[in-house]
């Protein structure tokens, strides 16, 4: 005869085994989206805290000149390059987001490798790695997906896993919002007309899902569009020459002037006409897959802005207005020191290879 203690252990063991068998494997081993870039971005809390402290100290005067708004940002445009290069512009933009749930519209840099186009890309990860702990995707992700018509989206963790444009923003967003929840959407190759076809039902789905929860755009959720501006120069671009005006000082000035023309399409009253003009600046008229001017967010920016425009119209709000936060590039200011933080650079910075950064806030 078994002792009572043996019987108790047998019952407990059987219960645990039965419970484990009935559990979904993903509940036992949740899918964690790891980092794609552990060099240019912060991956630990102490790195993020140090980066913020240095930005506040080293760019004290510039930070004081950054525009501040009394209203909550509904949509923002933020860079996603190495922290040492972008520096101040990250918090200058992202501090304006007060909501805890962020819909991130990112670039699909390697879409060609996976033959992705004409559909927006979601993920199915249970968590994303963040410096202050795991970041949970918002439950509205699945609700939005279920509300979308077939054919305009796909769930592709392989694409989301290798893309860096969303994860770049997360340390700063989590710094400001420790209970951050996200929805990541990547935008691969698509024409302006295709963007409109997808942005309308996406805006409708976002509106439907958030309204059912009583959420207010800007207060409870916001949209963050990720892009770097021009990728310029004639070296280290995979054999391509993006030095449209040359690499001397005169060419540099012309390139900066052209950048300001493009940014002009992103500020002021948001309209589809201005969004289309941005597209005309950045992709060839007869081949939307070919750069005219090398903004990597040539799809994420117009798509994110069209989604914001249609969402705003559905909610019958006053027109959205884009407010310029700032522009910088990887060679126009002293770099933020990060080497002692076990961080670094993923690309060179010189007159022959530089990247631009623009920050815009919409409300």
C-alpha positions as CSV (number, residue, x, y, z in Angstrom):
1,X,0.0,0.0,0.0
2,X,1.4,3.4,-1.0
3,X,1.9,6.0,1.7
4,X,-0.4,9.1,1.6
5,X,2.5,11.3,0.7
6,X,3.3,9.1,-2.3
7,X,-0.3,9.2,-3.5
8,X,-0.3,13.0,-3.2
9,X,2.8,13.3,-5.3
10,X,1.3,11.0,-7.9
11,X,-1.8,13.1,-8.1
12,X,0.2,16.3,-8.4
13,X,2.5,14.9,-11.0
14,X,-0.4,13.6,-13.1
15,X,-2.2,16.9,-12.9
16,X,0.9,18.8,-14.0
17,X,1.4,16.4,-16.9
18,X,-2.2,16.6,-17.9
19,X,-2.1,20.4,-17.7
20,X,1.0,20.6,-19.8
21,X,-0.4,18.3,-22.5
22,X,-3.5,20.5,-22.8
23,X,-1.5,23.7,-23.1
24,X,-0.7,25.3,-26.4
25,X,3.0,24.9,-27.1
26,X,3.2,28.6,-27.7
27,X,1.9,29.2,-24.2
28,X,4.8,27.1,-22.8
29,X,7.4,28.6,-25.1
30,X,6.1,32.1,-26.2
31,X,7.7,33.5,-29.4
32,X,10.0,36.3,-28.5
33,X,11.1,38.6,-31.4
34,X,14.8,39.1,-30.9
35,X,16.9,42.1,-32.0
36,X,18.1,42.5,-35.6
37,X,20.6,45.2,-34.7
38,X,22.6,44.9,-31.5
39,X,25.3,47.5,-32.6
40,X,23.6,50.7,-33.6
41,X,20.7,50.5,-31.1
42,X,20.4,50.1,-27.3
43,X,19.5,46.6,-26.1
44,X,19.7,47.1,-22.3
45,X,18.1,49.5,-19.9
46,X,21.4,50.9,-18.7
47,X,22.4,51.6,-22.3
48,X,19.1,53.4,-22.9
49,X,19.4,55.4,-19.7
50,X,22.9,56.4,-20.6
51,X,22.0,57.4,-24.1
52,X,19.2,59.6,-22.8
53,X,21.4,61.2,-20.1
54,X,24.1,62.0,-22.7
55,X,21.6,63.5,-25.1
56,X,20.2,65.7,-22.3
57,X,23.6,66.8,-21.2
58,X,25.5,67.2,-24.6
59,X,22.6,68.6,-26.5
60,X,21.2,70.7,-23.7
61,X,20.9,74.0,-25.8
62,X,19.6,72.2,-28.9
63,X,17.0,70.3,-26.8
64,X,15.8,73.6,-25.3
65,X,15.1,74.8,-28.8
66,X,13.0,71.8,-29.9
67,X,9.4,72.6,-30.5
68,X,7.1,71.5,-27.7
69,X,3.3,71.0,-28.0
70,X,0.5,71.1,-25.5
71,X,-1.5,68.4,-27.4
72,X,-0.9,64.7,-27.8
73,X,0.7,63.6,-31.0
74,X,-1.5,61.4,-33.2
75,X,1.1,60.5,-35.8
76,X,4.9,61.1,-35.9
77,X,7.7,60.5,-38.4
78,X,10.9,59.3,-36.8
79,X,14.4,58.3,-38.1
80,X,15.7,54.8,-37.4
81,X,19.5,55.0,-37.9
82,X,22.3,54.4,-35.4
83,X,21.8,56.2,-32.1
84,X,25.3,57.8,-32.3
85,X,24.3,59.5,-35.6
86,X,20.6,60.4,-35.0
87,X,21.1,61.5,-31.3
88,X,18.8,64.2,-30.2
89,X,16.2,63.8,-32.9
90,X,14.9,60.5,-31.5
91,X,13.6,61.9,-28.2
92,X,12.8,65.2,-29.8
93,X,10.1,63.4,-31.9
94,X,9.1,60.5,-29.7
95,X,8.6,62.5,-26.5
96,X,5.5,63.9,-28.1
97,X,3.8,60.5,-28.0
98,X,1.7,60.2,-24.8
99,X,-0.2,57.1,-25.7
100,X,0.8,53.6,-24.5
101,X,-0.3,51.7,-27.6
102,X,1.7,52.5,-30.7
103,X,1.0,51.3,-34.2
104,X,4.4,51.4,-35.9
105,X,4.6,51.7,-39.7
106,X,8.0,50.5,-40.7
107,X,10.2,49.9,-43.8
108,X,10.6,46.4,-45.3
109,X,14.3,46.9,-46.3
110,X,14.7,43.3,-47.5
111,X,11.3,42.8,-49.0
112,X,13.0,41.9,-52.4
113,X,14.7,38.8,-50.8
114,X,11.4,37.5,-49.7
115,X,9.5,38.5,-52.8
116,X,7.1,40.7,-50.8
117,X,5.1,43.5,-52.4
118,X,1.5,45.0,-52.5
119,X,0.6,43.7,-49.0
120,X,1.3,45.1,-45.6
121,X,3.2,42.8,-43.2
122,X,2.2,41.9,-39.6
123,X,3.9,39.7,-37.1
124,X,2.6,37.0,-34.8
125,X,5.2,37.3,-32.0
126,X,4.0,37.0,-28.4
127,X,6.7,39.5,-27.2
128,X,9.3,41.8,-28.6
129,X,12.7,42.2,-26.8
130,X,12.9,45.6,-25.1
131,X,15.6,47.1,-22.9
132,X,13.2,47.5,-20.0
133,X,11.6,44.1,-20.4
134,X,9.6,42.2,-22.9
135,X,7.2,44.4,-25.0
136,X,3.8,42.9,-25.6
137,X,2.0,43.3,-28.9
138,X,-1.3,44.9,-28.3
139,X,-4.4,42.7,-28.6
140,X,-5.7,45.1,-31.2
141,X,-3.2,43.5,-33.6
142,X,-5.3,40.4,-34.0
143,X,-8.5,42.5,-34.0
144,X,-7.2,44.7,-36.8
145,X,-6.1,41.7,-38.8
146,X,-9.5,40.0,-38.5
147,X,-11.2,43.2,-39.7
148,X,-9.1,43.5,-42.9
149,X,-10.1,42.0,-46.3
150,X,-8.0,39.2,-47.6
151,X,-5.3,39.9,-50.1
152,X,-4.1,43.2,-48.6
153,X,-2.0,41.8,-45.8
154,X,0.0,38.8,-44.6
155,X,1.6,37.7,-41.4
156,X,5.3,37.1,-42.0
157,X,7.6,36.7,-39.0
158,X,10.6,36.1,-41.2
159,X,10.3,39.6,-42.6
160,X,9.5,41.2,-39.2
161,X,12.5,39.3,-37.7
162,X,15.1,40.8,-40.0
163,X,13.8,44.3,-40.2
164,X,15.4,47.0,-38.0
165,X,13.2,50.1,-38.7
166,X,10.7,49.3,-36.0
167,X,13.0,48.0,-33.2
168,X,15.1,51.2,-33.5
169,X,12.2,53.3,-31.9
170,X,11.3,50.8,-29.1
171,X,14.0,51.7,-26.5
172,X,13.0,55.3,-26.6
173,X,9.3,54.5,-26.6
174,X,9.7,52.1,-23.7
175,X,11.8,54.7,-21.9
176,X,8.8,57.0,-21.9
177,X,6.2,54.2,-21.5
178,X,7.2,51.1,-19.5
179,X,3.8,49.5,-20.2
180,X,4.2,50.0,-23.9
181,X,2.2,47.8,-26.3
182,X,2.8,47.8,-30.0
183,X,1.4,46.8,-33.4
184,X,4.2,46.4,-36.0
185,X,3.2,46.9,-39.7
186,X,5.9,46.8,-42.5
187,X,5.3,48.3,-45.9
188,X,7.1,46.7,-48.9
189,X,7.0,47.7,-52.5
190,X,3.7,49.2,-53.7
191,X,2.4,52.0,-55.9
192,X,0.7,55.1,-54.6
193,X,-2.7,53.8,-55.8
194,X,-2.1,50.4,-54.1
195,X,-1.2,52.3,-50.9
196,X,-4.6,54.1,-51.0
197,X,-6.4,50.8,-51.6
198,X,-4.8,49.3,-48.4
199,X,-4.7,52.4,-46.3
200,X,-8.5,52.9,-46.4
201,X,-9.5,49.5,-45.0
202,X,-6.7,49.7,-42.5
203,X,-7.9,53.1,-41.2
204,X,-11.4,51.7,-41.0
205,X,-10.2,48.7,-39.1
206,X,-8.1,50.8,-36.7
207,X,-11.1,53.1,-36.2
208,X,-13.5,50.2,-35.6
209,X,-11.3,48.4,-33.1
210,X,-10.2,51.4,-31.1
211,X,-13.7,52.9,-31.0
212,X,-15.0,49.6,-29.6
213,X,-12.6,50.0,-26.7
214,X,-13.4,53.7,-26.2
215,X,-9.9,54.7,-27.1
216,X,-9.0,58.2,-28.3
217,X,-6.3,58.8,-30.9
218,X,-3.4,60.6,-29.4
219,X,-4.4,59.8,-25.8
220,X,-4.7,56.0,-25.9
221,X,-3.0,55.1,-29.2
222,X,-0.8,56.8,-31.7
223,X,0.9,56.0,-35.1
224,X,4.7,56.2,-35.5
225,X,6.1,56.1,-39.0
226,X,9.8,55.0,-39.3
227,X,12.1,56.3,-42.0
228,X,15.5,57.7,-42.7
229,X,15.8,60.5,-45.2
230,X,18.2,60.5,-48.1
231,X,20.9,57.9,-48.3
232,X,23.6,59.9,-50.1
233,X,27.1,59.3,-51.6
234,X,29.2,57.3,-54.0
235,X,30.8,54.8,-51.5
236,X,29.6,51.8,-49.6
237,X,26.1,51.7,-51.1
238,X,26.5,48.2,-52.6
239,X,28.2,49.5,-55.7
240,X,25.5,52.1,-56.4
241,X,26.1,55.8,-56.8
242,X,23.6,57.9,-54.9
243,X,25.6,61.2,-55.1
244,X,23.0,62.9,-57.2
245,X,24.7,66.3,-57.0
246,X,28.2,65.1,-56.4
247,X,30.2,64.8,-53.2
248,X,31.8,68.3,-52.9
249,X,30.5,71.1,-50.7
250,X,28.4,72.5,-53.5
251,X,26.7,69.2,-54.1
252,X,26.2,68.7,-50.4
253,X,24.3,72.1,-50.2
254,X,22.2,71.2,-53.2
255,X,21.3,67.8,-51.6
256,X,20.2,69.5,-48.4
257,X,18.1,72.0,-50.4
258,X,16.4,69.1,-52.1
259,X,15.8,67.4,-48.8
260,X,14.0,70.5,-47.6
261,X,11.7,70.5,-50.7
262,X,10.7,66.9,-49.8
263,X,10.1,67.7,-46.2
264,X,7.8,70.5,-47.3
265,X,5.4,67.9,-48.5
266,X,5.2,66.4,-45.0
267,X,4.5,69.6,-43.1
268,X,1.4,71.8,-42.9
269,X,-2.1,70.5,-43.6
270,X,-2.0,66.8,-44.5
271,X,-3.7,66.0,-47.8
272,X,-3.5,63.1,-50.3
273,X,-2.1,65.5,-52.9
274,X,0.9,66.3,-50.7
275,X,1.4,62.7,-49.9
276,X,1.4,61.9,-53.6
277,X,3.9,64.7,-54.2
278,X,6.2,63.0,-51.7
279,X,6.0,59.8,-53.7
280,X,6.8,61.7,-56.9
281,X,9.9,63.0,-55.2
282,X,11.1,59.6,-54.1
283,X,10.1,56.9,-56.6
284,X,10.2,56.9,-60.4
285,X,7.0,57.7,-62.2
286,X,7.0,54.6,-64.4
287,X,8.5,52.2,-61.9
288,X,7.6,52.5,-58.2
289,X,10.2,50.0,-57.3
290,X,13.0,52.3,-58.4
291,X,14.3,55.2,-56.3
292,X,14.2,58.7,-57.6
293,X,15.6,60.0,-54.4
294,X,16.8,57.5,-51.8
295,X,14.5,57.8,-48.8
296,X,14.2,54.2,-47.5
297,X,10.7,55.1,-46.2
298,X,9.4,55.8,-49.7
299,X,6.6,53.4,-48.9
300,X,6.2,53.6,-45.1
301,X,5.9,57.4,-45.1
302,X,3.1,57.8,-47.7
303,X,1.3,54.7,-46.5
304,X,1.4,55.8,-42.9
305,X,0.3,59.3,-43.8
306,X,-2.6,58.1,-46.0
307,X,-3.7,55.8,-43.2
308,X,-3.6,58.7,-40.8
309,X,-5.5,60.9,-43.3
310,X,-8.3,58.4,-43.8
311,X,-8.5,57.7,-40.0
312,X,-8.8,61.3,-39.3
313,X,-11.5,61.7,-41.9
314,X,-13.5,58.8,-40.4
315,X,-13.4,60.4,-37.0
316,X,-14.5,63.8,-38.5
317,X,-11.6,65.6,-36.8
318,X,-10.1,68.9,-38.0
319,X,-7.4,68.3,-40.7
320,X,-4.1,66.9,-39.4
321,X,-1.2,69.3,-39.5
322,X,2.4,68.3,-39.7
323,X,4.8,70.2,-37.5
324,X,8.5,70.2,-38.3
325,X,10.6,69.0,-35.4
326,X,14.0,69.0,-37.0
327,X,16.4,67.8,-39.7
328,X,19.9,66.4,-39.3
329,X,22.2,64.0,-41.0
330,X,25.1,61.7,-40.1
331,X,27.8,64.3,-40.9
332,X,26.4,67.7,-39.8
333,X,26.9,67.4,-36.0
334,X,29.2,65.8,-33.4
335,X,28.2,62.2,-32.9
336,X,26.8,61.0,-29.6
337,X,29.6,58.9,-27.9
338,X,28.4,55.3,-27.4
339,X,31.5,53.2,-27.8
340,X,31.9,52.8,-24.1
341,X,28.3,51.6,-23.9
342,X,29.2,48.6,-26.2
343,X,27.4,50.3,-29.1
344,X,28.7,51.5,-32.4
345,X,28.0,52.2,-36.0
346,X,26.6,50.0,-38.8
347,X,27.8,52.2,-41.7
348,X,30.4,54.9,-42.3
349,X,29.7,58.7,-42.2
350,X,31.5,61.0,-44.7
351,X,30.9,63.3,-47.6
352,X,30.9,60.1,-49.7
353,X,28.4,58.2,-47.5
354,X,25.8,60.0,-45.3
355,X,22.1,59.6,-44.3
356,X,19.5,62.3,-43.6
357,X,17.0,62.3,-40.7
358,X,13.7,64.2,-40.5
359,X,11.3,64.5,-37.6
360,X,7.6,65.6,-38.0
361,X,4.7,65.5,-35.5
362,X,1.0,65.5,-36.5
363,X,-2.0,66.5,-34.5
